[in-house]
Amino acid sequence: MFNPDPTAYLPHRFPFLFLDRITGRDPGISATAVRQVSSGEHCFVPFLMLEGLAQLAGVATVQEEGEGGFLATIDHAEFLAPYQAGDTLEFSVRVLKSFGRLFMMEGEVAAAGQVLVQAVLTLGVGAL
């Protein structure tokens, strides 16, 4: 069983936590999460969906609570459509390959079945 609270895996807190709830986690393989966009969220601009993907990638790759990590690169990102107030953003990531402490991940953000963002990221995991 996993903890659906992203703060159990991440050091991020409001206002820099961009995931509301973890909906699935297979450590070292993949993770899924959601975020509800409210009508009052004027600061949640599209590129912050990339940060949400990076945060979820951290949730997917850490093996134990408190293990740190960092976004090393954004290898590729495509912004395909905007989100709307009231949308439930569905984040998903999976490990493409790992080498030592580095993990190459692919991820996407969708709303109502439409893909909004696709990206390939590399994360470093573990103590700096």
C-alpha positions as CSV (number, residue, x, y, z in Angstrom):
1,M,0.0,0.0,0.0
2,F,1.2,3.5,-0.8
3,N,0.6,6.9,0.8
4,P,-1.6,9.1,-1.5
5,D,-0.1,12.3,0.2
6,P,2.7,13.7,-2.0
7,T,4.3,15.4,1.0
8,A,5.2,11.9,2.3
9,Y,7.7,11.6,-0.6
10,L,8.5,15.2,-1.5
11,P,10.0,18.1,0.5
12,H,7.8,20.5,-1.5
13,R,4.9,22.3,0.3
14,F,2.3,24.9,-0.7
15,P,2.7,27.0,-2.9
16,F,5.3,24.9,-4.7
17,L,3.6,21.5,-4.5
18,F,1.8,20.9,-7.8
19,L,0.2,17.5,-7.0
20,D,-2.9,17.1,-4.9
21,R,-3.0,13.3,-4.6
22,I,-0.9,10.3,-5.7
23,T,-3.2,7.8,-7.4
24,G,-0.7,5.1,-8.1
25,R,2.9,4.2,-7.4
26,D,5.1,1.3,-8.5
27,P,8.5,2.4,-7.0
28,G,11.3,2.5,-9.6
29,I,8.8,2.0,-12.4
30,S,5.9,4.5,-12.6
31,A,3.5,6.8,-10.8
32,T,0.2,8.7,-11.3
33,A,-1.3,11.7,-9.6
34,V,-4.0,14.3,-10.0
35,R,-4.3,18.1,-9.4
36,Q,-7.6,20.0,-9.5
37,V,-7.2,23.4,-11.1
38,S,-9.5,25.9,-9.4
39,S,-10.9,29.1,-11.0
40,G,-8.8,31.2,-8.6
41,E,-5.5,29.7,-9.6
42,H,-4.1,32.4,-11.9
43,C,-0.5,31.5,-11.0
44,F,-0.6,27.8,-12.2
45,V,0.8,28.6,-15.7
46,P,1.4,25.8,-18.2
47,F,5.1,25.4,-17.7
48,L,4.4,24.5,-14.0
49,M,2.9,21.3,-15.3
50,L,6.5,20.3,-16.1
51,E,7.4,20.9,-12.5
52,G,4.4,18.7,-11.5
53,L,5.8,16.0,-13.8
54,A,9.3,16.3,-12.1
55,Q,7.7,16.1,-8.7
56,L,5.8,12.9,-9.7
57,A,9.0,11.5,-11.2
58,G,10.6,12.0,-7.8
59,V,7.7,10.1,-6.2
60,A,8.1,7.3,-8.7
61,T,11.9,6.9,-8.3
62,V,12.5,7.3,-4.6
63,Q,12.7,4.0,-2.7
64,E,12.1,5.4,0.8
65,E,10.6,8.5,2.4
66,G,13.1,11.3,2.9
67,E,15.4,10.3,0.0
68,G,16.2,13.4,-1.9
69,G,16.4,14.2,-5.6
70,F,16.7,16.9,-8.2
71,L,15.6,17.6,-11.7
72,A,18.8,17.3,-13.9
73,T,17.4,18.0,-17.3
74,I,14.3,18.5,-19.4
75,D,15.3,16.6,-22.4
76,H,12.1,17.3,-24.4
77,A,8.8,19.0,-23.7
78,E,5.8,19.7,-25.9
79,F,2.9,21.9,-24.8
80,L,-0.1,20.5,-26.8
81,A,-3.1,22.2,-25.3
82,P,-4.0,24.6,-22.4
83,Y,-5.9,23.6,-19.3
84,Q,-9.1,25.2,-18.1
85,A,-10.3,26.2,-14.7
86,G,-12.1,23.3,-13.2
87,D,-10.0,20.7,-15.0
88,T,-8.6,17.7,-13.2
89,L,-5.0,17.3,-14.4
90,E,-3.9,13.7,-14.6
91,F,-0.2,13.3,-14.3
92,S,1.6,10.1,-15.3
93,V,5.3,9.2,-15.5
94,R,7.3,6.0,-16.1
95,V,11.0,5.2,-16.0
96,L,12.5,4.7,-19.5
97,K,16.0,3.8,-18.2
98,S,18.2,4.3,-15.2
99,F,21.9,4.6,-14.8
100,G,23.2,4.8,-11.3
101,R,21.4,7.5,-9.5
102,L,20.0,9.0,-12.7
103,F,16.6,8.2,-14.1
104,M,15.3,9.1,-17.5
105,M,11.5,9.4,-17.3
106,E,8.7,10.1,-19.8
107,G,5.6,11.7,-18.6
108,E,2.4,13.4,-19.7
109,V,-0.3,15.6,-18.3
110,A,-3.9,15.1,-19.5
111,A,-7.3,16.5,-18.8
112,A,-10.6,14.8,-19.9
113,G,-8.7,12.4,-22.1
114,Q,-6.8,15.1,-23.9
115,V,-3.0,15.2,-23.6
116,L,-1.8,18.7,-22.6
117,V,1.9,18.2,-22.1
118,Q,4.4,15.5,-22.9
119,A,8.0,15.5,-21.7
120,V,11.1,13.4,-21.2
121,L,13.0,14.3,-18.0
122,T,16.1,13.1,-16.2
123,L,16.2,13.1,-12.4
124,G,19.0,12.5,-9.9
125,V,18.0,10.6,-6.8
126,G,19.8,10.3,-3.5
127,A,21.9,12.5,-1.3
128,L,23.8,15.3,-3.1
